[in-house]
Amino acid sequence: FVRRTPGSRPVRWTATEAAWVPLAWAGRELLVQSTVTGVTLPDGARKFPSGVWAFSGPGRGRPLAIHTLVAVSPDGRFAFGVALRNNSPSLLRVVEPATGRIAVSVDIDELPGAQKDGIERSLLWLREGSWSGDTIIAASGSGFAPSAFPLDVNRPETLRQEGVAGLTVLRYSDGRLSVERTLKLTGAVAEATGIRHRFSIFEFVHPIFVDRAARQFTSELRIIPDSGRSHFLFVTCDIEEERCRRGRLRKPLTTRAALVYNPSRPLPD
């Protein structure tokens, strides 16, 4: 159901059964995801829809050629996400929500710039991020410290090997998608927060650009050490300087919090 305004009557936009989760507006297209896959209805006739869909109104929905959404362009024209091949995340795509057209589709290991420093491995875990101008930032990496590489913030060579605290900066320009850089800000966060542990989980959650130059971003950070107290807090980081400053600590840990920013939302008539 969609309401034109908070006080308006709700209008049913789809009667198709699925675990629909609203994601973002792309212009006047509402992007939603069906989070249940591979489930057969009781009569065995069909499965629930899966992946990301774009709805332009009641009964006017179309599947997009991405399985998960990463970011929407500020003008709402494009959506960037990850697509599956043989049930494995291996394709990065830019699609047009209004038409369903695939603007760009690139295999992760063939993406320009992705071969540097083993970035393509982190792209397998690309998650929601932010799009400003022609620059996209997204959380990447598994978020879990591999047991073979115990994390030591005093050894930079370790930070290049482990798969936690990853961020990937991409560029979409002139119809081409490429990787600009990967960021491992574990040391910068340790310096800003004073939190120095060997982590079992260390991940950025939904980085969002906070300046027009697409240089600074704010993100929730989840730090769960092998032992001791967990920390859920917000940080603001500079991509060029690779430095961070600490923000508010989220208390209690049982509460849910999320940064919300959707510049491509519909404009009033």
Phi and psi in degrees as a GROMACS rama.xvg file:
@    title "Ramachandran Plot"
@    xaxis  label "Phi"
@    yaxis  label "Psi"
@TYPE xy
-129.871  136.141  VAL-2
-106.854  136.312  ARG-3
-65.8049  -40.4933  ARG-4
-134.888  165.136  THR-5
-56.0922  -28.5278  PRO-6
-96.5554  0.936304  GLY-7
-79.3405  165.512  SER-8
-70.3569  134.421  ARG-9
-69.2822  138.129  PRO-10
-116.422  130.922  VAL-11
-73.883  122.666  ARG-12
-97.94  -19.7446  TRP-13
-153.814  142.622  THR-14
-108.153  6.40575  ALA-15
-77.6566  127.99  THR-16
-69.3054  129.732  GLU-17
-174.299  165.843  ALA-18
-89.3157  71.8811  ALA-19
-71.5444  131.586  TRP-20
-126.912  117.652  VAL-21
-63.8584  138.068  PRO-22
-111.856  -53.0329  LEU-23
-170.579  162.532  ALA-24
-92.4377  139.775  TRP-25
-122.617  92.2566  ALA-26
63.6691  -123.205  GLY-27
-99.8745  10.1466  ARG-28
-93.419  127.46  GLU-29
-92.9209  119.588  LEU-30
-92.8542  128.256  LEU-31
-134.611  160.524  VAL-32
-127.766  138.312  GLN-33
-91.9104  115.292  SER-34
-91.6459  -2.65452  THR-35
-106.757  124.525  VAL-36
-127.42  153.633  THR-37
68.9213  23.6251  GLY-38
-108.578  126.029  VAL-39
-93.6323  137.994  THR-40
-64.3295  159.739  LEU-41
-53.1314  -35.214  PRO-42
-81.2016  -1.78158  ASP-43
73.073  11.484  GLY-44
-79.3838  -35.8792  ALA-45
-158.187  171.095  ARG-46
-107.708  161.632  LYS-47
-65.8898  151.1  PHE-48
-60.5098  156.458  PRO-49
-137.177  165.249  SER-50
80.7708  -163.278  GLY-51
-97.5972  133.599  VAL-52
-121.068  153.597  TRP-53
-116.63  126.196  ALA-54
-113.188  129.579  PHE-55
-105.597  0.477521  SER-56
163.054  -176.319  GLY-57
-57.7688  121.707  PRO-58
72.0327  4.95201  GLY-59
-112.206  73.2687  ARG-60
-118.257  148.113  GLY-61
-139.428  140.57  ARG-62
-72.9773  140.15  PRO-63
-99.5341  156.571  LEU-64
-83.9822  40.9323  ALA-65
-135.679  146.81  ILE-66
-90.4749  -34.7225  HIS-67
-133.049  147.285  THR-68
-94.7914  134.476  LEU-69
-103.383  -49.9345  VAL-70
-160.44  157.718  ALA-71
-115.993  137.034  VAL-72
-62.9328  149.106  SER-73
-56.6036  -30.1595  PRO-74
-86.9746  -2.05803  ASP-75
78.3847  4.66703  GLY-76
-76.7141  -34.4302  ARG-77
-123.778  154.13  PHE-78
-128.511  137.071  ALA-79
-111.989  132.01  PHE-80
-158.939  -176.335  GLY-81
-107.848  135.038  VAL-82
-114.495  156.664  ALA-83
-97.6213  148.698  LEU-84
-134.746  119.801  ARG-85
55.4035  43.1384  ASN-86
63.9177  20.5  ASN-87
-126.721  136.914  SER-88
-68.329  109.577  PRO-89
-140.91  -4.35617  SER-90
-122.746  138.04  LEU-91
-107.821  131.274  LEU-92
-134.855  146.068  ARG-93
-111.935  123.932  VAL-94
-125.497  160.942  VAL-95
-100.578  109.593  GLU-96
-58.9866  -34.1262  PRO-97
-68.4116  -27.3004  ALA-98
-120.19  -19.4802  THR-99
83.487  -0.431373  GLY-100
-67.3858  139.496  ARG-101
-86.49  115.223  ILE-102
-82.4678  -39.4512  ALA-103
-146.233  138.327  VAL-104
-138.706  118.726  SER-105
-131.723  132.627  VAL-106
-66.759  139.417  ASP-107
-55.8737  -43.1783  ILE-108
-79.2745  -0.373035  ASP-109
-112.269  2.92348  GLU-110
-70.3579  128.27  LEU-111
-55.5448  128.838  PRO-112
89.4493  -11.1904  GLY-113
-78.5987  -12.5661  ALA-114
-83.9512  -10.3337  GLN-115
-73.6437  129.427  LYS-116
56.315  26.0295  ASP-117
68.0696  31.5577  GLY-118
-62.7217  -33.2312  ILE-119
-59.0218  -28.6851  GLU-120
-67.298  -39.1527  ARG-121
-67.7789  -30.7924  SER-122
-66.1849  -17.8919  LEU-123
-63.5772  -23.3181  LEU-124
-112.723  30.7015  TRP-125
-63.032  130.211  LEU-126
-127.347  -174.154  ARG-127
-60.6934  144.828  GLU-128
-150.575  -143.21  GLY-129
-144.48  152.653  SER-130
-130.352  124.7  TRP-131
-138.197  125.024  SER-132
61.9688  -122.342  GLY-133
-107.931  15.5108  ASP-134
-112.248  136.853  THR-135
-123.558  135.946  ILE-136
-123.319  139.733  ILE-137
-147.76  148.212  ALA-138
-67.0511  141.428  ALA-139
-148.162  177.14  SER-140
82.977  161.047  GLY-141
-73.6094  -23.6116  SER-142
82.9918  -3.76369  GLY-143
-121.454  134.554  PHE-144
-76.3643  121.1  ALA-145
-63.5865  138.563  PRO-146
-64.4162  -23.8463  SER-147
-75.2596  -17.5818  ALA-148
-126.684  77.8962  PHE-149
-59.1331  137.052  PRO-150
-79.0426  130.006  LEU-151
-134.768  109.27  ASP-152
-68.2128  -11.3758  VAL-153
-91.7126  0.0535293  ASN-154
-121.549  95.0848  ARG-155
-56.3039  -32.7684  PRO-156
-64.3225  -28.2125  GLU-157
-68.1742  -37.8082  THR-158
-64.281  -27.4906  LEU-159
-76.3988  -20.6603  ARG-160
-95.1157  -35.0556  GLN-161
-76.0111  162.865  GLU-162
-105.732  17.2624  GLY-163
-101.9  166.247  VAL-164
56.8649  34.3363  ALA-165
-86.8668  143.995  GLY-166
-137.864  136.902  LEU-167
-119.774  132.494  THR-168
-106.728  122.935  VAL-169
-119.341  164.433  LEU-170
-131.385  134.289  ARG-171
-120.055  109.164  TYR-172
-146.92  136.785  SER-173
53.4965  38.6476  ASP-174
74.2061  13.5688  GLY-175
-120.703  140.207  ARG-176
-111.399  130.68  LEU-177
-147.735  163.19  SER-178
-95.8714  129.214  VAL-179
-87.1873  -48.8831  GLU-180
-167.55  163.93  ARG-181
-115.94  146.147  THR-182
-119.493  129.708  LEU-183
-118.364  95.2442  LYS-184
-99.325  21.9903  LEU-185
-58.3895  -45.688  THR-186
-65.3386  -39.6064  GLY-187
-64.451  -39.6762  ALA-188
-67.1336  -41.2915  VAL-189
-60.7537  -39.6935  ALA-190
-67.7115  -38.5968  GLU-191
-75.454  -32.4977  ALA-192
-105.313  -19.8104  THR-193
76.9426  5.64495  GLY-194
-89.4333  112.365  ILE-195
-127.848  105.787  ARG-196
-140.381  169.043  HIS-197
-92.4548  118.124  ARG-198
-95.2711  145.747  PHE-199
-91.5339  -30.4364  SER-200
-138.783  132.17  ILE-201
-150.273  108.282  PHE-202
-149.919  146.454  GLU-203
-83.9772  143.21  PHE-204
-121.055  111.328  VAL-205
54.3802  71.5806  HIS-206
-65.8445  139.008  PRO-207
-130.269  126.387  ILE-208
-61.9499  140.816  PHE-209
-122.234  8.66551  VAL-210
-140.599  159.931  ASP-211
-70.0095  -23.176  ARG-212
-81.4958  -1.94108  ALA-213
54.1864  45.3774  ALA-214
-113.159  -33.9358  ARG-215
-112.952  145.256  GLN-216
-140.475  153.922  PHE-217
-114.899  142.547  THR-218
-152.214  149.993  SER-219
-74.938  142.787  GLU-220
-122.583  129.907  LEU-221
-111.792  119.164  ARG-222
-120.238  115.29  ILE-223
-123.903  105.351  ILE-224
-76.7432  166.939  PRO-225
-60.1208  -33.2323  ASP-226
-147.79  152.09  SER-227
102.372  -167.121  GLY-228
-84.6001  140.102  ARG-229
-81.1  154.02  SER-230
-130.962  124.821  HIS-231
-119.098  113.6  PHE-232
-147.077  171.874  LEU-233
-106.626  141.858  PHE-234
-132.656  152.168  VAL-235
-120.296  127.437  THR-236
-125.872  153.533  CYS-237
-105.914  122.26  ASP-238
-65.8541  -42.6822  ILE-239
-70.3878  -45.161  GLU-240
-82.7197  -16.3584  GLU-241
53.0316  48.2965  GLU-242
-127.273  151.928  ARG-243
-130.739  156.657  CYS-244
-128.578  145.682  ARG-245
-79.5002  140.397  ARG-246
-112.348  -150.398  GLY-247
-74.401  140.4  ARG-248
-83.2223  135.213  LEU-249
-86.1554  117.384  ARG-250
-131.914  147  LYS-251
-71.3021  170.54  PRO-252
-68.2743  -16.6337  LEU-253
-78.4081  -12.8419  THR-254
-79.3542  155.032  THR-255
-105.091  140.842  ARG-256
-143.121  148.664  ALA-257
-151.451  141.74  ALA-258
-81.4026  132.655  LEU-259
-124.348  124.218  VAL-260
-155.143  118.996  TYR-261
-137.826  80.8491  ASN-262
-66.4938  -16.543  PRO-263
-92.9458  17.5004  SER-264
-65.3921  160.875  ARG-265
-64.2585  145.74  PRO-266
-92.6065  153.192  LEU-267
-61.0921  150.076  PRO-268
